[in-house]
Amino acid sequence: MELTFKGGNCVVLSSKQATIVFDDNLKALGLSGVKKADVQLLTNHNLKGELIPDAFLIDGPGEYEVKEASVKGIPARAHLDTEGELNATIYTVIIGGTKVAVLGHIHPDLSDDDLEAIGMVDILVVPVGGNGYTLDSVGAAKMIKAIDPKIVIPTHYADKGVKYEVPQAEVADFLKEIGSEGEKLDKLKLKGDILLDKLTVYLLDRV
């Protein structure tokens, strides 16, 4: 399995079975959208995303089996929601024996039921840019501590090549908050089980 970062909150999971794209609103950010995928997921009902031709669209809660991938959508309070609103969806995907969770722009307070629904996670994709738009470094660190993944992929942070609606914080702020230097990779490639004895943060190149 491979995980690549496209910018904003958009990541792509690729395996022999399927290509799964999360939060492709890249054109709204001044970037090129993903042209081809088997499955497209949107974490927010109000996200201005471009539909990928012929991709199976999932944009809300539920359980799905697509192309040998198990997808679970968990209703969540979006970062800009008032209490009681659930306009966001957290996704977990099991593909090739690896479980990935993508949080999207959620409120930093998850209930015990939310955490139970997410379950044990190998890889957590979490936005960190803050400034009232999404999770900031403190909120992201809180999520990481609660979910306890093996690997963290931060997204949605300051990037001169991305035209955010709201300026985003530097990823260095997040790394300082969680006490990690981060390891830079062009993409995350996994074969077999993830054998790590401590939390690892990977900073993926935008491709």
C-alpha positions as CSV (number, residue, x, y, z in Angstrom):
1,M,0.0,0.0,0.0
2,E,1.1,3.5,-0.7
3,L,-0.1,6.8,0.7
4,T,0.6,10.1,-1.1
5,F,-0.2,13.7,-0.2
6,K,-1.7,16.0,-2.8
7,G,-2.1,19.2,-0.7
8,G,-4.8,20.6,1.6
9,N,-6.4,17.6,3.2
10,C,-6.2,15.4,0.1
11,V,-4.4,12.1,0.4
12,V,-4.5,9.0,-1.9
13,L,-4.3,5.4,-0.8
14,S,-3.2,3.0,-3.5
15,S,-3.0,-0.7,-3.5
16,K,-3.2,-3.5,-6.0
17,Q,-6.9,-3.6,-5.3
18,A,-8.0,0.0,-5.3
19,T,-7.1,3.7,-5.5
20,I,-8.9,5.7,-2.8
21,V,-8.9,9.5,-2.7
22,F,-9.9,11.7,0.3
23,D,-11.0,15.3,0.1
24,D,-10.2,16.3,-3.5
25,N,-11.0,19.9,-3.4
26,L,-7.7,20.7,-4.9
27,K,-8.9,23.0,-7.7
28,A,-10.4,25.3,-5.1
29,L,-6.9,25.5,-3.6
30,G,-5.2,26.4,-6.9
31,L,-3.9,22.8,-7.5
32,S,-4.6,20.1,-10.1
33,G,-7.3,17.6,-9.0
34,V,-7.0,13.9,-9.1
35,K,-8.0,12.5,-12.5
36,K,-8.7,8.9,-11.8
37,A,-9.7,6.8,-8.8
38,D,-11.8,3.8,-7.8
39,V,-13.3,5.4,-4.7
40,Q,-13.7,9.1,-3.7
41,L,-14.4,10.1,-0.1
42,L,-15.4,13.5,1.3
43,T,-15.1,14.2,5.0
44,N,-17.3,17.3,5.0
45,H,-20.8,17.8,3.6
46,N,-20.0,21.3,2.6
47,L,-16.6,20.6,1.0
48,K,-16.4,22.1,-2.5
49,G,-14.9,19.0,-4.1
50,E,-14.6,18.0,-7.7
51,L,-16.2,14.7,-8.6
52,I,-13.8,12.2,-10.1
53,P,-15.3,10.5,-13.2
54,D,-16.3,6.8,-12.6
55,A,-15.2,6.8,-9.0
56,F,-17.5,5.4,-6.3
57,L,-18.5,8.4,-4.2
58,I,-18.8,8.1,-0.4
59,D,-19.8,11.4,1.3
60,G,-21.3,10.4,4.6
61,P,-21.6,7.9,7.4
62,G,-22.1,4.2,6.7
63,E,-20.2,1.0,6.1
64,Y,-19.0,0.0,2.6
65,E,-17.1,-2.8,0.9
66,V,-15.5,-1.5,-2.3
67,K,-12.7,-3.1,-4.3
68,E,-11.6,-5.3,-1.4
69,A,-11.4,-2.2,0.9
70,S,-13.5,-1.9,4.0
71,V,-14.7,1.7,4.5
72,K,-16.4,3.0,7.6
73,G,-17.9,6.5,7.8
74,I,-18.4,7.9,11.4
75,P,-20.7,11.0,11.8
76,A,-18.8,13.8,13.6
77,R,-19.1,17.4,14.5
78,A,-17.4,19.6,12.0
79,H,-14.9,22.2,13.2
80,L,-17.3,25.0,12.4
81,D,-20.5,23.2,13.6
82,T,-22.5,24.3,16.6
83,E,-23.0,21.7,19.3
84,G,-25.3,18.9,18.1
85,E,-24.6,19.4,14.4
86,L,-22.9,16.5,12.6
87,N,-21.8,17.9,9.2
88,A,-18.5,15.9,9.0
89,T,-17.5,12.3,8.6
90,I,-14.5,10.6,10.0
91,Y,-13.4,7.7,7.8
92,T,-11.5,4.5,8.6
93,V,-10.3,2.3,5.7
94,I,-8.9,-1.2,6.0
95,I,-6.9,-2.0,2.9
96,G,-4.2,-4.7,2.6
97,G,-4.4,-5.4,6.3
98,T,-3.6,-1.8,7.3
99,K,-6.1,0.5,9.0
100,V,-6.0,4.2,8.1
101,A,-8.2,6.9,9.7
102,V,-8.7,10.3,8.1
103,L,-10.2,12.9,10.4
104,G,-10.9,15.9,8.2
105,H,-12.0,19.3,9.6
106,I,-13.6,18.0,12.8
107,H,-14.1,19.5,16.3
108,P,-11.4,18.4,18.7
109,D,-13.8,16.9,21.2
110,L,-14.5,13.2,20.4
111,S,-16.8,11.1,22.6
112,D,-16.0,7.7,23.9
113,D,-18.5,6.3,21.4
114,D,-16.6,8.1,18.6
115,L,-13.3,6.7,19.8
116,E,-14.8,3.2,20.0
117,A,-16.1,3.5,16.5
118,I,-12.7,4.5,15.2
119,G,-11.0,1.7,17.1
120,M,-7.3,0.8,16.8
121,V,-5.6,2.6,13.9
122,D,-2.3,2.1,12.2
123,I,-2.1,5.4,10.3
124,L,-3.9,8.7,11.3
125,V,-4.2,11.5,8.8
126,V,-4.9,14.8,10.6
127,P,-5.1,18.4,9.6
128,V,-3.1,20.8,11.8
129,G,-3.3,24.3,10.3
130,G,-5.9,25.8,12.7
131,N,-6.8,29.5,12.6
132,G,-10.5,28.7,13.1
133,Y,-10.7,26.6,9.9
134,T,-9.6,23.2,11.1
135,L,-7.7,21.5,13.9
136,D,-4.8,23.4,15.2
137,S,-1.6,21.8,16.7
138,V,-3.2,21.5,20.2
139,G,-6.4,20.0,18.9
140,A,-4.5,17.6,16.6
141,A,-2.2,16.5,19.4
142,K,-5.3,15.8,21.5
143,M,-6.7,13.6,18.8
144,I,-3.5,11.7,18.4
145,K,-3.2,11.0,22.1
146,A,-6.8,9.8,22.2
147,I,-6.6,7.6,19.1
148,D,-3.0,6.4,19.7
149,P,-2.0,5.5,16.1
150,K,1.4,4.1,15.1
151,I,2.0,6.6,12.3
152,V,0.7,10.2,11.9
153,I,0.5,12.1,8.6
154,P,-0.2,15.8,9.1
155,T,-2.1,17.7,6.4
156,H,-3.6,21.2,5.8
157,Y,-0.7,23.4,7.0
158,A,1.0,26.4,5.5
159,D,2.3,25.9,1.9
160,K,3.2,28.7,-0.5
161,G,1.8,26.7,-3.4
162,V,-1.6,26.3,-1.8
163,K,-4.3,29.0,-1.9
164,Y,-6.1,28.4,1.4
165,E,-9.3,30.4,2.2
166,V,-7.8,31.0,5.7
167,P,-4.0,31.3,6.3
168,Q,-2.7,28.1,7.9
169,A,-0.1,27.6,10.6
170,E,3.3,26.1,9.8
171,V,3.7,22.3,10.3
172,A,6.6,23.2,12.6
173,D,4.1,24.4,15.2
174,F,2.5,21.0,15.2
175,L,5.8,19.1,15.5
176,K,6.8,21.3,18.4
177,E,3.5,20.6,20.1
178,I,3.9,16.8,19.9
179,G,7.7,16.8,20.5
180,S,8.7,15.3,17.1
181,E,11.1,16.3,14.4
182,G,9.1,14.4,11.8
183,E,10.6,12.4,9.0
184,K,10.3,13.6,5.4
185,L,9.2,11.2,2.7
186,D,8.0,11.6,-0.9
187,K,5.4,8.9,-0.2
188,L,4.6,6.3,2.5
189,K,5.1,2.8,1.3
190,L,4.1,-0.2,3.4
191,K,4.7,-3.9,3.0
192,G,3.4,-6.2,5.7
193,D,2.9,-5.2,9.4
194,I,4.0,-1.8,10.8
195,L,6.8,-2.6,13.2
196,L,7.3,0.6,15.2
197,D,7.9,0.9,18.9
198,K,6.9,4.6,19.1
199,L,4.7,7.1,17.4
200,T,6.3,8.2,14.1
201,V,5.3,11.4,12.2
202,Y,5.9,11.4,8.4
203,L,6.0,14.7,6.5
204,L,5.0,13.7,2.9
205,D,6.0,15.8,-0.1
206,R,3.1,17.4,-1.9
207,V,2.9,15.5,-5.3
